[in-house]
Amino acid sequence: MATNNLLFTVEIINKPFKITSDTQSEKTAKVCHLDVNRNVLQEKEYGYVEKENIYELIKTDQPVVLDNCYIKNFSLSEYRDLNGKNANEQVELSVFSATNTFFDSTNTIDFSNASFHAGTIKFTNSLFANGSLNFSKCKFNDCEIDFSNVFFGKGYMNFQFSEFGNGNISFENAEFNGGNISFVNTNFGDGNVIFKNASFGTGNVEFHFAKFKNGNKSFDRATFEGKKIDFRKVEFGDGKVDFRRCEFGNGEVTFDESDFGACKISYKRTKFGDGGVSFNMTNFGDNAVTFEESDFGQGNISFLDAQVRKLTFTACQFNKYVDLRVKKANYIDLSNTIVRDILDLQPGVTDVKIDQINLSGMRNLGRILVEWKKNRVYDIIMEQDESSLDQKAEQFRIIKEEFRQSGQYNDEDKAYIEFKRLELKAWKEEKIKQNKWNALWVYPSMWSEWLLFDLMGLYATDPLRVLISTFVVYVFFSLLFWMMPFFMDTAIVSSLGDPDKLSSFEVSFYHSAITFLTIGYGDYYPSGFFRWLSNIEGFVGVFFMSYFVVAFVRKILR
């Protein structure tokens, strides 16, 4: 006889076995555990109890204590048939214990429709060897349920529609070996539910429509190797939800349309495989959910239409498509992540509402699908409370590069402007932080850069603004040439005797134009202070013409 990773032989010996201090069995079951070559690894003895004797204890409402026993083909369905009971009738088990018990079957180990009443129901260290296991529609009536360190064989494990009451439930260190596992429509009460270190084997795992209440839910370091891990439409209730350090293998993992109450949710350092991870339409409520340092393998990741307060992916790697088109998120932390494929934030049929998003430290080796206006890029970066000016500037730079790659040049310009503005502010803060006396030269330098590059040309992104600024500066110099002779000994002199009889106002604007544009016909020349002012205007003219050419050509080439 064998199960996945379990080979054994059973020999029934006519030798009494002491089960408890008060009970003993007349026979002993000698179980030899074998390796793949059928060499004996371990011999262990159990008390041998025939199922008919157990049925009689149940019928007479006596305590059922199966600790350290070997049980073959136990079935409550068979018990109901033998006693003329309805197939779905509840079987009362007022006192039950099966610690270190060896359950064996050629078909199904059947506890379906059992009703447990005692304070603690123990299956600790038990082994369900051959056959499937059926705990469907059981009622545990606020009992403490202990399946810790249990070995489940390769058959189908069915806990569907069971009611676990408000007691604690533990499957800690449980080992499932190849069969599919179903907790579909199972109701868990207010007690803690523990699957810590559980190994779910290669079978599919289904918690579809399961309901949890106020207790903590722990899957810490659990391993799943099946093709399908299904937590769709699960109500997780209140209490902490812990999937830290889980390993999901290469199966498809789905939490679609699940609902989380008021609880802390952690998937920190979890390993997802190549099968994809889906949280579509999941309602995380007003909770913070962390995937910090998790490994997402080669599968797609989707949070389409999910709702969450804070979603953290710090130090994660995204190797495939990531859909972050959430319905509502106050804050998404993508700092220090690596994007190798597509990160999708772009609104489609439905709106994407993200209040803040942190991209600082991100290495974008793929694409970020985002729109300046629809995604409110300025707001989601500038409203961050935790990031510094440097980090905000870096995020605008990342977005700017993305817009450039995707040909969204107008949006690229907007991101570039904010990047340069924040970079300048961060530089000012850093210099003054180093030495407060630096303010004497930092502020003039900052104001000069703001005036020339930001105000007058939006960092060469707006040729029309550069042209307007050029005209304003030209007019400014022209007015100086016209007004200053009224206050000081300086003038613009005609080398030809002023044959056109121009007014001083006209001469001022004409001289300013040929100086600003570096034409220099020689018919008018400056004297006195205007010699120096003309030199300055000539330099400024060259600067603005170059500035305009750069902005114009940049716009045209793109």
PAKOL-570430 format. One record per residue (C-alpha): x negated, z negated, y negated. Coordinates in steps of 0.001 Angstrom, whole numbers, plus 500000, padded with zeros to 6 digits. Each point is the difference from the previous one (the first is absolute). Layout:
N
XZY/...
END
This chain:
558
500000500000500000/498719500800496540/500704500084496286/497982501526497209/496695498101500008/501345497759502795/499519500311503768/501044497194502322/501172499072503461/502454497254500907/500046497932503185/502759497442500716/498613496966501831/501988497270501757/498388497253497967/501731497648497526/499119500420496309/500553497286497426/501720501576497021/500550496884497885/499644496281500608/503574500012501287/500362503374501710/498172502109502511/500523503267501856/499797500272503748/497877503111499847/496981501170498004/499375503460498573/496342500956500096/499258502702497398/496677501841500089/499082501938496856/497888503076500758/497738502376498120/500335503798500148/497981500012503206/502371497395501452/497369497301500006/501421496516499485/499506498756496459/502064496839500167/502225498104502415/502842497886498714/502786498067501688/503559499611498766/503025498237501324/502254502506501749/503640499761498947/502594502403501307/502356501488497441/503065498752501888/498855496435499421/499706500707496277/503496501514499966/501354496803501572/498336497860497305/501579502182497325/503398499895501652/499983496194500202/498651499690496430/496799498298501072/496644500235498202/498086503140500924/496317499130500064/497845502860501281/496617498818498758/497116501169502194/502357501974502258/500054503498501453/503412501677499560/500967503334501552/502857502238498807/501728497464497749/503133501541498465/502883498463498091/501940503213500551/499729499367503699/500993496369499453/503172501102498188/500861502453502793/499538497331502652/502194497554498131/502746502408498959/499203499869496307/500488502719497409/496958502215499440/499669498910496353/500918496353500525/497544497519498506/498038497952502547/499339496462498810/496490498581500488/500145496469498669/496402499090500915/497437502709500758/496219500114500301/497664502623501469/496469499078498976/497198501699501917/502596501814502109/499444503236501894/503055502273499799/499921502986502340/502570502714500589/500518503333501686/502471500978497278/500917497823496994/499416496352499167/503378499328498456/500818497208497516/502689502054498226/502887498085498399/498316496646500628/500890497112497714/497213497439499589/500871496553498676/497043497646500427/497642499116497139/497015502055501149/500045503059502234/496538500608501385/498585503088501678/496464499027498972/497214501593502061/502522501698502264/499570503417501519/502685502676500388/498380502289502515/501928502956501389/503218501489498748/501683499978496628/501056496877498131/503483499556498570/500743497313497409/502750502007498292/502953498179498410/498466496587500596/500881497003497860/497343497390499340/502148497641497895/497329498627497648/497545499367502828/496248500100499552/498958503136501899/496470500256501344/498755503267501520/496405499337498958/497231501265502296/502548501833502154/498986503104501934/502712502682500072/499694502820502518/500391503716499471/503791500169500242/502533500202497186/500241496749497974/503531499619498647/500937497330497435/502779502024498380/502941498228498334/498570496566500768/500678497027497714/496981497764499504/501634497327497849/498026497923497508/497212498738502236/496433501236499840/499131502968502210/496487500629501205/498547503057501732/496487499019498934/497307501584502187/502697501689502085/498846503119501838/502318502948500568/498587502548502386/501323503497499689/503773499669499924/502231500703497048/501075496898498076/503319499692498238/501266497389497538/502675502389498685/502868498140498303/498396496676500860/500846497103497680/497302497482499169/501036496792498241/498318497805497407/497099498995502235/496510501471499884/499468503137502086/496451500345501286/498472503092501603/496478499010498971/497305501647502148/502682501635502134/498988503174501812/502933502419500171/498135502419502244/500693503726500224/503775499742500015/502250500822497082/501099496989497939/503448499907498401/501351497418497565/502633502405498665/502859498097498276/498442496611500822/500795497141497621/497737497157498953/500968497132497728/497977497360498139/497098499266502343/496526501515499819/499364503174501969/496447500351501303/498526503070501709/496468499022498981/497432501914502097/502659501481502264/499142503338501618/502340502959500535/498901503001502032/503333501718500596/501068503360498637/502801498485497924/500099496692498145/503474499666498538/500957497409497375/502695502160498388/502849498247498208/498676496561500883/501168497096497839/496935497793499623/501752497275498004/498082497356498096/496730498464501131/496526501473500246/499559503340501813/496492500306501389/498607503208501519/496388499235499077/497275501499502172/502494501770502249/498933503110501887/502652502689500350/498110502562502034/500927503659499557/503747499588500283/502597500692497331/500736496850497995/503242499772498076/501547497310497823/502556502381498452/502958498360498224/498852496501500930/500934497152497706/497729497113499035/501367496852498388/498112497555497808/496714499895501845/496300500786499895/499131503172501920/496500500768501237/498517502970501854/496474499070498930/497215501551502102/502531501627502297/498914503068501959/502413502913500189/499175502954502207/500706503708499799/503750499897500553/501149499404496457/501482497018498175/503419500094498364/501654497523497636/502613502434498690/502862498311498135/498620496590500914/501167497208497732/497165497518499506/502056498213497354/498206497972497356/496954499563502222/496300500782499925/498850502113502953/496310500351500750/498213502616502114/496600498919498686/497078501387502044/502363501590502520/498957503046502018/502627502767499971/498267502305502453/500980503681499954/503759499597499683/502279500700497053/501287497039497993/503371499906498280/501730497573497643/502639502483498836/502830498235498130/498617496558500880/500570497070497647/497325497376499409/498662497722497292/496292500335500744/498295502296502486/496271499505500595/497671502506501699/496669498658498732/496990501408501900/502092502238502289/499164503533501118/502677502679500023/498985502844502261/503339501808500084/503050500551497817/501277496856498243/503502500028498552/500337497358497281/503160501387498430/501563496569499986/503418499306498598/498753496934498121/496659498205499774/498821497618497321/496344500379500932/497998502128502432/496339499114500450/497873502926501203/496719498606498711/496858500834501980/501901502279502357/498728503304501385/502403502944499932/499046502867502315/503249501944500085/503125499921497808/501284496939498171/503530500906498932/501517498259496972/501871503006498660/503763499587499498/502161502377501972/503745499834500581/499949496284499191/498154498173497251/496794498078500631/499980496771498030/496621498241499910/499367497545497176/496250499620500533/497437501658502244/496316499133500329/497613502846500908/496754498323498928/497108500563502357/501858502727501899/498009502822501595/502242503026499900/498722502533502521/503418501562500395/502946500486497659/502306497712498021/503375501568499308/501171498477496729/501681501055496747/499162498544496592/503557499695498726/502087499451503123/497585497442501446/499478498300496628/496241500164500553/499128498463496639/502280497002500542/499114499305503641/496321499725499050/500165498406496559/502492497314501045/497623498576502611/499291496349499290/497115499541502422/497785503020499289/497358500203497271/499627502736497385/497221501546502083/502231500062503074/502878501552498064/497647502639498600/498770500792503500/503560500443501222/500785502485497249/496814501865500936/501141500208503636/503405501289498950/498372502421497552/497898501527502787/503086500316502181/501924501814497274/497065502370499529/499894500871503707/503731500638500128/500041502130496830/502090497513497986/497828500534496933/502291498496497368/500278496831502081/496237500102500534/499499499934496231/502288496964499649/498138498098502700/496625500992498514/500974498725496542/501036496604501394/496817499855502066/497823500559496910/501978497534497890/499726497231502565/496354500809500642/499312499516496273/501885496693499877/498220498748503110/496631500935498473/500874498064496829/501020496884501968/496860500124502139/497628500315497030/501628497177498042/500068497843503127/496233500494500333/499395498949496384/502640499281497368/497683501374497260/500288503396501610/503387500208498281/498119500962496794/499163503405501444/502463500306502881/503123500124497843/498692502703497593/498833502041502981/503344499565501755/502008500928496909/497857503097499454/500577501194503569/503695499257499735/500260501959496728/497973503052501041/500862500396503666/503377498347500450/501950500308496767/498665503401498975/500003501769503365/501253497812502856/496595500402501658/500085503814499719/503269500285501910/502104501207497041/498665503073498103/502885499901497531/499201496407499032/496320500956499553/501064502901497773/502243497772497895/497253497385499739/497584502730498932/502348501069497220/500526496400498843/496237499397499801/499537503284498090/502667498989497474/498390496566499672/496622501498499031/501685502511497669/501703497192498099/496697498141499707/498367503081498452/502886500255497528/500314496319499021/496429498671499967/498816501936496857/502532497941498038/498089496819500886/496334501002500376/497465502601498872/500295502578502755/501432503498500177/500484503273501861/498186502760498077/500673503771500085/496863502085500437/501890503047498675/501451498441496854/503444499496501556/501266503602499605/503409499146501594/500688497159497530/501076497586502794/501309496536499185/498015496952501081/502624499345502679/499615503513501442/496224499805499839/500032496697501874/502082501354502880/498045503272500113/496609498285500080/501254497533502601/501196502880502227/496749502001499958/498026496769500549/502248498677502775/499923503344501806/496226500362499294/500560503391498340/497956499410496807/500467503178497863/497819498564497211/502486500690497173/500556496257499540/497497497247500633/500095496201499665/498006497926497561/499347496292499796/501673497812502613/501959502987501283/496814501306501632/500118497067502449/503762500149500411/499792503722500816/497381499325502680/502254497414501565/503016502331499914/497976502784501583/499054497747502928/503591498788500360/501229503594499968/497640500999502812/501137496942501988/503712500743499622/499648503694500753/498122499132503177/502578497328500814/502816502541499623/498207502620502089/499472497527502844/503645498821499958/501366503542499689/497825501556502699/500705497056502332/503728500537499597/499794503778500409/497746499967503067/502358497680501833/
END
